[in-house]
Amino acid sequence: MNVTFADISLSKQGALAILVTEGSTLRGVAAELDAKLGGALKRAMKAASFTGKAGSVLEIVGPQGASANRVLLAGLGKSGDLTAASLEKAGGELTGRAAKAKEASLSIVLDGISAPKLPAADAAAHVAFGAKLRSYSFDKYKTKKKDEDKKGKLTSLAVLTRAPATARKQYLPLSKVAEGIFLTRDLVNEPANILHPGEFAKRAKALTKLGVKVEVLGEAQMKKLGMGSLLGVGHGSEHESKLIVMRWMGGKSGEKPVAFVGKGVCFDTGGISLKPAASMEDMKGDMGGAACVTGLMHTLAARKAKANVIGVIGVVENMPDGKAQRPGDIVTSMSGQTIEVINTDAEGRLVLADALWYTQSRFKPRFMIDLATLTGAIMVALGKEYAGLFSNDDKLSKQLSEAGEAEGEKVWRMPMGDAYDKMIESRFADMKNVGGRDGGSITAAQFLQRFVNKLPWAHLDIAGTAMASPQTATNQSWGSGWGVRLLNRLVTDHYEG
């Protein structure tokens, strides 16, 4: 969907939407339109008891005297309660309605709309951002589309404001965030027969066009580095495992980077510890952490972030085979620590163990944050609304929590401690890869902590948020793109400059 900004005009085709705050009278362009329609807006508002409450929409189809096919009044709630998130939600809701109505174009009018800490131009930019996020669809494999679907696709959005040039400038970095989110969604939504580790590496390499330096380590290189933990996961697959390193060095020369590490299991059968067949198809999304890191690197490079950032993703496929890793096998990680593999379906932590050790050893970052669709246990604890946050650093945890609140990608800090760590002690190796049923997401985090070498670190368990997070006004996709906004905000607020 093409997004433009222009001066306010009522001579628009397609759908025309006007944003209004709760309890306010029609004024400005809304009053002008009402006059052109012979008072039809006021009559409709009275008949529908429309007061402008947040989320309410009043629609008039085929209004006589207007160029638009339909006119919509969208309620924003009380002006004092307006936030960037509520404006994004309104943009997404209106985009969804216009698309459902088969309109090719949508114009959204902001006349005098601003939040206490959000000038009018910023408000317009966030409305456009929400609309852009809602326009996403993943239908590349649908070959039998109805003619009316092709003709009625929403392709154009015009945001009409008194300050179009400023709004356009404010929207530019947000559009780069949207690009990163869309890349993340695409990667999560791709089927595993297309997006195997080699294909994932090709798509990551495309970031070189934006100035990202990309290295791809194959199995021979990882074997030399001693990455037995990561390599063991892919033994049963015909696709070679990869470790992909992405570097964006937009900050000061010599300044320590920040690092993000992602789990990238392109498909997870569970290996020899085979998963039940029901819903196994969802395991194409078990690379949501790697997808987020890739989308984040796209966003940072596209908006020319003034920060040094490292993205490392371990990309594998976990399959059952005669060569596959077995329960009871003992592997040696890059750190030299040995791991007894009790359950081959607890494979993501094995991938991250070597990826984390490699990252902290080679790049010596200021901190590391890993993202992984790691445990079903985190969904039992938090549902799909929050990601689980585990950390050894209070400052980093606070920054992540604040960024999550600001961007609507919330995290909830979970406990860690020695009692949980004892649950992954092994009789035969330095540790085992599972600690039993109780506290499953916590013992997984305790496992990962053994590979961060006391560096400030946070682990985000995104099993509930990356794949099947609840549909919202700005997202109707199974793959949500969760995490790009959160981490981009973290870099922007604390590590860029």
N, C-alpha and C positions, 0 to 999 in steps of 0.2 A: 504494500500500500504506500503510495507516494504521499508524503506529508509536506504541506506548504503553509506559510504564514502570510496573511494579507490584511489590509485595512478592512474595517467593518463595512459590509455591503449586504443588502437584502435581496439583490438580484442574482440569486444562486439557484442552480438546478439541483435535483436530487433531494436529499434530506437536509433540512436546516434545523439545527438545535441551538437553543438559547439557554445558558446556565443562569439559574436564579437562586438567591439565598432565601432561607425560610423567613416568612413573615413580611418580606419586603413587597412594596407595590411595584407594578410594572413601570419601569422608567428607561430612559435612553432608547436604545434600539428596540427593546421589547415593547415599549409604549408606541414607538413609531410603527412597528409591525402590527400591533393591535389596531391602530387607527386605520391602516391599509386594509385590514380584514374586517372593518366595521364592528370592532369590539368583540370578535369571535374568541379571542384568547381569554378575556375576562369572563365571558359567559361559560366557556369550557372549564375554566378554573373553578368557578362557583359550582357548576354542575357536578364536577368530580371531587370537590372538596380538596383541591390541590393547593397546598400552602408552601411548597418548596422544601419539604422534609428531605433529609438525605436519602438518596436512593430512589426517590419517587420520580416518575416520568409521566408526563401528559402528552399524548400524541393526537394530532389533528391531521387526517389524511385528505389530500386533495383540496386544500383551503382555497376558496375563491378569492382572487386578488393578490395571490403570492406566486412567485416564479417557482418555488420549491414544490416537489411532489407531496411532501409531508413536513409538518412543523412539529418539533418536540420541545417541550419545556422540561428541563432536567433540574430537579431539586438538589441543592448542595448542603442543606442544613443551615444552621446558624452561622453567620459570617465569622463570629469569634471562634468557631470550632474548625474552621477550614484549615486543612493541612495539604501538603503535597500528595499524601496518600489518598485523601478523599477526592482530590481533583483528578488523580490518575484513575481512580475507580470510576468516576463519572465519565471520563474519556473512554474507558474500556466498555462500560455499559452501553454508551451511545453507539459505539462502533459495532458491538454485537447486535444491537437492535437494527441498525441500518443494514448490516450484512444479512440478517434474517429476513428483512423486507426486500432483499434483492436490489437494493439501491447501489448504483455504481459510484456515487460520490456522496460525501457527507461534509457539511460545513458546521462548525461549532463556534458560536459567538460568545466571546467574553467581553462584556461591557461593564466596567467598574467592579469586576470581580478580583479580589485579592485577599490573601490571608494576613494575619497580624505580622508574621515574619516572612511573608512571601509576596513580593511586589507583583503587579499585574502581569508583567512580561514573564516572570518565573511561573506564575499560575498557568499561563497559556502554554508554556513549555511542558509542564507536567501533565496537563490535559492531553497534549499531543503524545507524550511518552506513554501514558496509559492506553491511549488508542492504538498506538503502534504495537504494544505488547499483545493486545487483544487480537490484532489482525493475523497473528501467526496461525498457520495450519500446516499439517504434515500429510499431504495427499499425493506425493510424487509417484506412488505405486498404484494409484487408482486409474485404470485405463478406461473404464466405462462410466464416464461422467455424463450426466444429463445435459442437454443443450442449455436448458435454463440456468443450470449451475454455472456454466461457462459465461453466459451473458450477464448474469446477475451478481458477479463478484465485485465486492467493494474494492476499488482500486485507487481512490483519491480521497484524501482528507485535507480540508482547508481550515485552519484555525484562524478565526477573524478577531483581531485585537487592535487597540489604539496604538500599540507599540510593536508592530510586526518585526522590525529589524532587530530590536533587542530580544524579542521572544525567539527569533530564529537563532541568534547567537547563544542564548541560554539552552536551547534544545540540542545544539550540536553535540556536546559531550554525552547527553542522555541518549542520543541516537546511537552512539558508540557502545553504550551499555546494552542497548537493545540488540545490537549486532552480536555481542558476546552471548547474550541470553539465547538468541535464536540459534547460534552455533551449538551451544550446549544442548538445547532442545533437540536439534537435528541429530546430534550424536547419540543421545539417549533413545530417540525414537527409531533409529535405523535398525533393521533386522540384523541378527548376528551373522547370517550368511553373506551379508554385504560388508559389515563393519567388523572384520576380524583384526587381529593386532597389526598386520601389515598395512591394511587400509587405514586404520586409525593413525598410523605413523605418517602416511601420505597426507592426510588431512591436517595433521599438526604441522607438517613441513610447509603447508600453504601459508602459514603465518610469516614465513620469511619475506613475503611481499610487503608486510607491514613493518619490517625491520627487526623481527624477532629472530635470534639465532637459534637454530634447532639442530640438535644432535640426536641420532638414533643408535642406541647400543643394541646389538644383536646377542644371540645366545653365547657365541664364542667369546665375545668381549665380557659378558657378565660372568661367564665361567671363570675367566682369568681373574676377575675381581672377587671371586669367592661367593657369589650370590646364590648359594644353594637353596635358600629359603624361597626366593622368588621363582627360580628355575624349576623347582620341584612341582609347582602348581601346574605348569604347562606341559609336563611330560606326556600326558595322554592326548595332547592335541596335535593335529597335523600342521597347525599354524605356529610359526616361531614366535616365542615371547619377545617383547621389546621393552627397553627402558628409554623413555623419550625425555630429553632435557630441553627446555625452552628458556631462553634468556632475553629479557628486555632491560637494557641498561640505559634508562633515560635520566637517571639521577647523577649526582656528582661522581666524578672519577675517583675510584678508590674507596667509595663509601660502601659499607657492608650491605649486602642485599637482604631482602626479606624473601622467604621461601614458602611455596605452597606445593603440597605433595598429594597426588590423587590415586586412588585405587581404580584400576581399569580392567576389570574382568569382563571381557566382551561377551562371554556367555558362561554361566555357571550352572553346570548340571549337578554340582555337588561332588563330582568325581566318583571314586569308588563308594564313598558315603552318599549314594545317589539320592537326590531330592525326590519327593512325591511328584507324580506327573501333573497334578492339578496346579494350574497357574505357572508352570515352569517357564512358559513363554515370556513371562515378565523378566526373567533373568537376563534378557538382552540388555536390560538397563542397569546391570550390576557394575557398570563402568561410569556411574553418575558422578563420582568424585573426580575421575580423570577428565570427564566431559566439562565439569565446572572449571577445573584448572585451565583447560584449553580455552574455554570461552572467556575466562578472566584475562588470560594473556592477550587474546584478541582485543578485548576492550582497552586494556592498558596501552597497548601499542597503537591502536587506532586513534585514541585521544591524546597520544604523546605524553603519557604520564611522566612526571619528573621524579621517577623513583627507579631504583635498581631492584628487579624482581626476578626470581628464579621459579620456574614451574617444572616439576618432575613428576612423571606419571609412569607407573608400572602397568604394562598392557599385556594381558595373558588371556588364555582360554582354558577353562577347567573342565576337562572331558574324561570319561571312563574309557580305559583302553588297556591292552596288555602291558603297556609301558607306563601306565599311570601310577602316580604315587599311592601307596597303601596306608591304611590306618596302622599305626605302630612303627612306621618308618621314622628314622631320625635323620634330620638334615642339619647342615652347618651353615649358618647365616654369614653374611659379609663381616659382621662384627666379631665373628669367631664363636659366638654363643650357639649352642646346639639346641634343637627343638624337636621334641617328640610329637609327631603328627597323630593326634588321637582321632581327629575327625577331618577328613579331606574337604568337607564343606565349610570349614572355618579357614578358608584359603585367602581371604582378603588381607588378613593381618600378616600372613606369610609374605605376600607381595609387598606390603607397606614396610615390613621389617627391614628389608634390604634397601628399599627406596629411601626411607628415612635416614638410615645409616650412611648411605652414599651421599645424600644431600648435605647432611651436617658435616661430613668428613671433607668433602670436596669444596663446598662453598662457604662454610663457616658463617651462616647467616645470622642476622639479629634475632630471628625467631623462625620456627617452622609451624605451619598449620597444615594438618592433613585432613582430607575429606574422603569419606568412604560410606557406601551403602553397606555397612558392616554387619549389623545384627537386627534380627526381627525383634529382639528383646527391647530395643529402644522404642519401637512402635507400641509395645505393650505398656511401656512407661509413659510415653509422651504423645501417642497417637501420631497424627500427620501434621500437626500444627507447629511443633517445635523440633529443631534438631538437638540432639544431645551434645553438650559441650563438656569435654574432659580436659583438664589442663594442670600443669605444674606451676603456673604463673598467674597471680591474681591480677596484675596490670593488664596482661593480654586478654584475660577472661573478661574484664570490665570493658575493654575496648570493643571486643566482639559483641558483647551484650548490648552496648549502646548503639553500635552500628546496625545490629539486627532490629532493634526497636525503631530506628530511623527509617529503615528500608522495608520493614514489614517481613523480614526473614529472620524470625526469632529463634534464639537459642536458649537452652536451659542447662545451667551448670549442674553436673552430676558429681557425686562423691567419688573419691579415690582413697586408697590407703593400704597399709601393710596387710591388714586382714584379707583384703581382696587379692593382694599380690601372692599370698601364700596358697591361694586356690589354684594357681597355675604352676606350682612346683611339680616336677616330674621325678619318678623313681629312677629313670634311666638317662635323662638328659638335663640340661640346665633349666629347661622349662617345657611345658606342654602347651599346645595351641588352643586348648579349651579348658575351662575351669568348672564345668558342670552347668546345670540348668539355672541355678540361682545367680542373680546378678550378672547375667550373660554379657550385657553391654559394658559393664564396669570391668569385668575380668579381661575383656577384649582390649579395653583402653590400658589396663595395667600391663598387658603383653606389649603393646606398642611403646609404652613409656620406657621399656628396657632398651630401646634402640634410639633414644634421643640424646643420650649422653649428657643429661642435665641442662641442655639448651632450653631456653624458654620455648614452650611447645603447647599447642592445643590440638585436640582431635575432635572433629565434628562428625558424629554418626548421623548420616543423612538418609538412612534407609526409608524413613517415612516421608521425607520432604522432596527428594530428588525425582522419584518416579511417580507415585500415585498420590501426590499431594492434592488437597481439595481444589476443585475448580473454582476460580474466582472471576471477577469482572475483567481482569487483565490477563487471565490464563485459562484456556480451555483445553490445553494439551496434556497428555499423559505424562510426558517428560516436561518438568516444570522449568528447568533452567535455574533451579534454586542455587544460591550461593554466589553468583556473579555480582549481584547488587551489594550483598553484604560485604564481600571482600574488597570490591572496588571502593566502597565507602571507608572501610578500614584503612586502605592505602591512602586515600584522599585526605582523610582527617588527621592521620597520625604519622605517615611515613613518606609524604611527598613534599617537595619544596626545595 
